[in-house]
Amino acid sequence: MSLATQISTARYIGRVAEQKINTNTGMRISLMLFPRDAEREKPEHMLRLIANALSADFEEFKAKTRKRDIVELRFIGALLLRRFYPQVTLKQIGLLFGGQDHTSVINGISRAYDLLETNDIIFCTKYNKALNTVNLWLKEQ
């Protein structure tokens, strides 16, 4: 079975489980799927690296604020999660960012690409610093 098929099957099983739990208990939950068990290989670890590289706290990803530094931290986190963890859904990224919905994540990624295209000095510097940190981490693995 190919990796794409495995991911698709796991997502289907997760959606069915979420629906059954909701039907039987009335509780709405969101399951997050990870292909590996090691803590280092979870998306949260990469977000911690990004936060550390940008002299931020991991909890700032979840902050309900529109401060530029924190918003840009989330933009960079979302971009790099989509690049290095393609199996993580937009909904799951939103959950990592304090419960944002998938449309907020899409909007953030779009705005981040706009900042990169216009060569926003501050954003590009932060993005490159975070990207270099992630690339070094991946080489170590």
N, C-alpha and C positions, 0 to 999 in steps of 0.2 A: 504494500500500500504506500503510495507516495505521501510526502509530507503535507502537500496541499490537501489531499484527501483526508489525512489524519486530522488536520486542523479543522476542516469543514465538519467532519464527523463529531469532533469534540465540541464544537460550537453548537451543533444541533442538539447533542445530548444536554449541554448546559442550558439551552433555551427551554427544552422540555422539562428539565428539573426545576428551573425557575417558575415555569407555569404551574407545575404540579404543586409546588410549595405554596404558591399564591392561592391556588384553588382550594387546597386542603387546610391551610392555616389563615389565609387572608393577609399574610405578610408578603411584601414585595422585597425580593432580594436580587442582587446582581452577583453572579459568579464570575470570578476572574480566572482564566485558564493560562497556565504556564507550562511549556513543554519540558522543562527540567526542574529538578527539585532543589538544586544548589542555590543557596541564598545569593551568592555572587552573581548568578545568572538571571536574577529577576529584574524586571524594569525598575523597581524601587532602588536597587543598588546603583544603577546608572544615573538615576535622578539625584541620588546622594552625591555621586561623583561630580555631576554638573553643578549642584549647589555649592559644593566645596570649592570647585575651581573658580566660581564666581563670587566667593566670599559671602555666601548666603546660607541660610539655614534650610534644611530639607522641608520643614513645616511651612515655609513661605510659599511652596507650590500650592498649598491648600488655603492660603490666606484670601479672605474676601475683601480685596482692595484693588484699586486701579492705579496704584503707584507704578511709575514707569519701570523701575528696577524689577519689581515682582512680576509685572505683566510680561516683561521681556524674558524673565527667567522661565515662565510658563511657556512662552512661544518657543524658546530654545529647547526646553524639555520635550514639548510635543513634536517638534521637527525631528529631533534625534531619536525619540521613541519610534516614530513612524519609519525612520530609516533603518534602525538596528533591531527593532522588534516588530516586524510587519504583521505578526500574528496577533498583536495586541490591538483590540478594536478601539474606535474613537470613543465609544461609551466607556470602556475600561480606562482610557486615558483621562476622561472626564472625572471618573471616580478617584483616580490618583490625585487629581487637582481639586479635591474637596467637594466633589459631587456635581461638577459642571455637566451640562448635557453635551451630546455629540456635536450639535450645531455650534456651540461656543468653541469647541476644539477646532472644528473646521475653520471658523472665522479667525481664530488665533493663528493657525498654520498659514492661512492666506495672507494675513497681515505680516507675518514673519517673512514670507517669501517676498512681499512688497518691500520690506525694509532691506532685504538682501539685494534685491534688484536695483534699488535706488542708492545702494552703497552707503547706507546710514553708518557713519563712522563708529558711533558708540555701539550700535547693535552688532555690526560686523565684527568688531573687536571681541565682544563678549561671545558671539557665536563661534568664532575661530578658536578662542581659548577653550571653550567647552568641547568643541569637536576634537581638538588636539588631546585633551585629557581623556576623552572616550577612546580615541584611537590608541593611545598608549596603554590604556586598560585592556583593550581587546588584544593587543600584541602580547601582553603578559599571559593571557589565558591559553 
